[in-house]
Amino acid sequence: MNDFLNVLTHGRRLQGAVKDLSVAELEEVQQKLNAIIEKRKAKEEKAQQAEKERLASAEKIHSQMKELGVNVEDLQKLQTSKNVASKPKKKRPVKYQLKDKHGETHSWTGIGRMPKVFKDAIEKGKKLQNFSI
């Protein structure tokens, strides 16, 4: 891509690259480039218009805030108070517990992959219900 851009933006390199093209082919390339340029201009114009609308909306909100006596700090306080008010997630209750031969206690909620300790015990003939709490 970099080589293409170097050829396209350098006059002599571009002239050398298109020397074998006929005038009709060059005009076709010109039309395609013009179409690309027009699309790009329209896209940039649309983006500028959207930015103007966004800034106008921000200005309108700013003036409403001044009228009501609200400032940015008030909004930030409101945002932080909402974050604090959210409920903490509850942990799932443990359904199964097992003590291994080293005396360590292993717990499992019964959700997700079965821990290796429980799997080994079941393979040795024990039942999962034996470890229920």
DOFIDREN-526258 format. One record per atom (N, C-alpha, C): residue in three letters; y negated, x negated, z. Coordinates in pm, whole numbers, plus 50000, padded with zeros to 5 digits. Example, Ala and Ser with C-alpha at 12.3 -4.5 7.8 and 13.67 -1.06 7.14 Angstrom:
<recs>
ALA505694868150780/ALA504504877050780/ALA503304868050780/SER502254871550708/SER501064863350714/SER499974871050787/
</recs>
This chain:
<recs>
MET501194991850000/MET500005000050000/MET498754991450000/ASN498804980450073/ASN497654971550080/ASN497364965249944/ASP498414961549869/ASP498214955749736/ASP497584966049643/PHE498054978449652/PHE497504989049568/PHE496024990949597/LEU495664990949725/LEU494274992649763/LEU493424981049715/ASN493954968949721/ASN493224957249670/ASN492954958349520/VAL493944962849445/VAL493784964449300/VAL492784975549271/LEU492914986549342/LEU492084998149317/LEU490614995649350/THR490334987849451/THR488944985649493/THR488304973249432/HIS489034965249362/HIS488474953149299/HIS488354955649149/GLY487164954549097/GLY486874957848957/GLY487744950648856/ARG487814937748864/ARG488574930048764/ARG490074932348776/ARG490554933448898/ARG491994936048917/ARG492364949748862/LEU491504959448885/LEU491754972948834/LEU491734972848682/GLN490774965848624/GLN490674965148478/GLN491934958548419/GLY492424948348485/GLY493634941748438/GLY494864950748451/ALA494884958848557/ALA496044967348582/ALA496114978948483/VAL494964983548432/VAL494944995248343/VAL494694991448198/LYS494764978648165/LYS494434974348029/LYS495394979947924/ASP496624983047963/ASP497604988147867/ASP497545003347851/LEU496715010247932/LEU496615024747924/LEU495665028947812/SER495985040047749/SER495105045447646/SER493935052547712/VAL492935056047632/VAL491765063147683/VAL492185076747739/ALA493095083447672/ALA493555096547719/ALA494235095147856/GLU495045084747874/GLU495705082548002/GLU494695079148111/LEU493685071348077/LEU492635068048173/LEU491855080548215/GLU491585089348119/GLU490865101748151/GLU491725110848240/GLU493025110748216/GLU493925118648301/GLU493915113248444/VAL493935099948458/VAL493855093748590/VAL492525097248656/GLN491455097048577/GLN490125100348628/GLN490095114848681/GLN490705123948606/GLN490725137948649/GLN491495139448781/LYS492605132448791/LYS493395133148914/LYS492625127449033/LEU491935116349010/LEU491125110449118/LEU489985119749157/ASN489345126049057/ASN488265135449087/ASN488785147349168/ALA489965152249135/ALA490555163349211/ALA490805159249356/ILE491305147149374/ILE491555142049510/ILE490245140749587/ILE489225135749519/ILE487915133949583/ILE487335147549624/GLU487445157449538/GLU486915170749569/GLU487645176949688/LYS488955175449692/LYS489725180549806/LYS489305173649936/ARG489115160549929/ARG488715152950047/ARG487335157150095/LYS486405159250000/LYS485055163750035/LYS485105177350102/ALA485895186450046/ALA486015199850103/ALA486605199250244/LYS487595190650264/LYS488225189250395/LYS487225183650496/GLU486445173650456/GLU485455167850547/GLU484355177850579/GLU483955185550479/GLU482925195650501/GLU483415206350598/LYS484665210250583/LYS485265220050674/LYS485325214450816/ALA485685201850830/ALA485755195450962/ALA484365194551025/GLN483355191450945/GLN481985190850996/GLN481515204551042/GLN481845214850966/GLN481465228451002/GLN482145232651133/ALA483415229251148/ALA484145232351271/ALA483515225051390/GLU483115212651370/GLU482465204951477/GLU481125211251515/LYS480355215751415/LYS479075222451443/LYS479315235151524/GLU480325242851487/GLU480645255151560/GLU481075252151703/ARG481855241651719/ARG482305237651852/ARG481125233551939/LEU480215225751882/LEU479045221451957/LEU478135233251990/ALA478005242751896/ALA477195254651922/ALA477805262852035/SER479125264052038/SER479795271252146/SER479585264152279/ALA479665251052278/ALA479465243352400/ALA478035245152450/GLU477085245052360/GLU475685247052397/GLU475465260952456/LYS476105270852397/LYS475995284552446/LYS476575285552588/ILE477725279552610/ILE478345279552743/ILE477465272152843/HIS476885261052799/HIS476005253252886/HIS474795261552929/SER474205268752837/SER473045276952871/SER473445288452965/GLN474625294252944/GLN475105304753033/GLN475345299253174/MET475875287153181/MET476095280953311/MET474775278753384/LYS473735274253310/LYS472425272253371/LYS471865285353424/GLU472005295953345/GLU471515309153387/GLU472195313853515/LEU473485311253527/LEU474245315753642/LEU474195306053760/GLY473645294253738/GLY473565284253845/GLY474875277153870/VAL475715276453770/VAL477005269653782/VAL476885255753719/ASN477475245753785/ASN477465232253726/ASN478895227253706/VAL479025215753648/VAL480335210253613/VAL481165207653739/GLU480525203453847/GLU481255200553970/GLU481955213154022/ASP481295224654007/ASP481905237254049/ASP483195239853971/LEU483155237153842/LEU484345239253759/LEU485455229453798/GLN485075217153829/GLN486075207353869/GLN486715211154002/LYS485925216354095/LYS486475220854223/LYS487465232154201/LEU487105241254110/LEU487985252454080/LEU489305247554022/GLN489245237753934/GLN490455232453872/GLN491335225653975/THR490755217654065/THR491575210754164/THR492155220454265/SER491435231154297/SER491985240854391/SER493155248354331/LYS493165250454200/LYS494295257054134/LYS495515248054136/ASN495305235054117/ASN496425225654117/ASN497075224854254/VAL496285225554359/VAL496815224754495/VAL497555237654529/ALA497085248854476/ALA497665261754511/ALA499015264254446/SER499425256154350/SER500705258554284/SER501855256554384/LYS502875264454367/LYS504005264254460/LYS504855251754440/PRO505285245554547/PRO506185234154532/PRO507555239054484/LYS508235230954408/LYS509555234754358/LYS510575233954470/LYS511445243954474/LYS512485244254575/LYS513685236154527/LYS514275228754620/LYS515495221454587/LYS516665231254591/ARG517625228654506/ARG518815237054505/ARG519645233954630/PRO520265244154686/PRO521085241654805/PRO522375234254768/VAL522815226054859/VAL524065218554840/VAL525235228054864/LYS526175228354771/LYS527355237054785/LYS528605229554829/TYR528655216854791/TYR529865209154818/TYR529495195954885/GLN530345191854982/GLN530115179255051/GLN531455172455073/LEU531435159155062/LEU532675151555070/LEU532395138355140/LYS533315134555231/LYS533225121255293/LYS534275112555228/ASP533845100955179/ASP534795091955114/ASP535475083055218/LYS536345074155171/LYS537115065755263/LYS536255055755338/HIS535005053255290/HIS534085044055358/HIS533195051255459/GLY533365064355471/GLY532585072255566/GLY531255077255511/GLU531015074955383/GLU529765079555322/GLU529905094255283/THR528825101855303/THR528825115955269/THR528205117655131/HIS528895125055044/HIS528415127954910/HIS528185142954897/SER527045146654841/SER526705160754826/SER526575164254679/TRP526815176954648/TRP526685181754510/TRP526305196454515/THR525385200354427/THR524925214354423/THR525855223154342/GLY526745217154268/GLY527645224954183/GLY527075226754043/ILE525905221254019/ILE525255222353888/ILE525175208553827/GLY525395207953698/GLY525365195053629/GLY526725188453631/ARG526725175753589/ARG527995168553586/ARG528535166553727/MET529835167853736/MET530495165853865/MET530475150953898/PRO530045147554020/PRO530045133454060/PRO531455127654056/LYS531535114754031/LYS532815107854017/LYS533675109154143/VAL533055109154259/VAL533795110054385/VAL534545123354391/PHE533885134254353/PHE534535147354353/PHE535635147954246/LYS535345142354130/LYS536305142454020/LYS537575134954060/ASP537395123354123/ASP538555115454167/ASP539385123154270/ALA538715129854362/ALA539425137454466/ALA540215148954405/ILE539625155754306/ILE540315166854240/ILE541525161854161/GLU541395150054099/GLU542505144154024/GLU543665140354117/LYS543335137654242/LYS544375134054340/LYS545045146454399/GLY544615158454354/GLY545295170654397/GLY544495179654491/LYS543335175454533/LYS542535183954621/LYS541855194754538/LYS541415205454603/LYS540735216354534/LYS539235215654567/LEU538425220054472/LEU536975219954491/LEU536565228554610/GLN537305239354634/GLN536975248354747/GLN537105241154881/ASN537905230654887/ASN538055222955010/ASN536745216455052/PHE535845213954957/PHE534605206854986/PHE533425216255003/SER533665229454997/SER532585239255011/SER531955238355150/ILE530675240755154/ILE529955240555282/ILE529875254755334/
</recs>
